[in-house]
Amino acid sequence: MCLDDSCPVRESCYRYRAVPNPRWQSMLTGRPWDNANMECDYRMPLMHGDRTRPLAECDEVAKRWWERAHSKSRAKRLATMEGFKDK
């Protein structure tokens, strides 16, 4: 699964549009799209018959994931900074 909601080829990429497996699912949590070379090493073209989710649903899932990731990261940084304020 890919969560790069800024990728220009996400509409036609199986990794972005696939239906997640409820038992086991690996995720690409970075942004693998390479602007310099205009390509993605992880892109898997959609094939006829692939089970996929609507693009809007995928975008919403990715948006929520990035918001949670950034808020947790921000909270962790702020907690670390609080320790330095007292010293």
PELIN-V323138 format. One record per backbone hydrogen bond with DSSP energy under -0.5 kcal/mol. NH is the residue of the N-H (numbers start at 0). CO is the residue of the C=O. E is the energy in kcal/mol with one decimal. If there is no record, write none. Layout:
nh->NH co->CO e->E
nh->NH co->CO e->E
//
This chain:
nh->1 co->14 e->-2.0
nh->2 co->27 e->-1.2
nh->4 co->2 e->-1.6
nh->6 co->3 e->-1.4
nh->9 co->6 e->-1.1
nh->11 co->8 e->-1.2
nh->12 co->9 e->-1.3
nh->13 co->11 e->-0.5
nh->13 co->43 e->-4.2
nh->16 co->12 e->-2.0
nh->17 co->13 e->-2.2
nh->18 co->50 e->-1.1
nh->19 co->17 e->-0.5
nh->21 co->19 e->-0.5
nh->27 co->0 e->-3.2
nh->28 co->26 e->-0.8
nh->31 co->29 e->-0.6
nh->33 co->38 e->-3.0
nh->34 co->32 e->-0.8
nh->37 co->33 e->-1.4
nh->38 co->33 e->-1.4
nh->42 co->39 e->-0.9
nh->45 co->11 e->-1.5
nh->49 co->46 e->-2.1
nh->51 co->49 e->-0.7
nh->52 co->16 e->-3.1
nh->57 co->53 e->-2.0
nh->58 co->54 e->-2.7
nh->59 co->55 e->-2.0
nh->60 co->56 e->-2.3
nh->61 co->57 e->-2.5
nh->62 co->58 e->-2.5
nh->63 co->59 e->-2.4
nh->64 co->60 e->-2.3
nh->65 co->61 e->-2.7
nh->66 co->62 e->-2.3
nh->67 co->63 e->-2.4
nh->68 co->64 e->-2.8
nh->69 co->65 e->-2.5
nh->70 co->66 e->-2.2
nh->71 co->67 e->-2.4
nh->72 co->68 e->-2.2
nh->73 co->69 e->-2.6
nh->74 co->70 e->-2.5
nh->75 co->71 e->-2.3
nh->76 co->72 e->-2.3
nh->77 co->73 e->-2.7
nh->78 co->74 e->-2.4
nh->79 co->75 e->-2.1
nh->80 co->76 e->-2.3
nh->81 co->77 e->-2.0
nh->82 co->78 e->-1.1
nh->83 co->79 e->-0.8
nh->83 co->80 e->-0.6
nh->84 co->80 e->-1.4
nh->85 co->81 e->-0.9
nh->86 co->83 e->-0.7
//
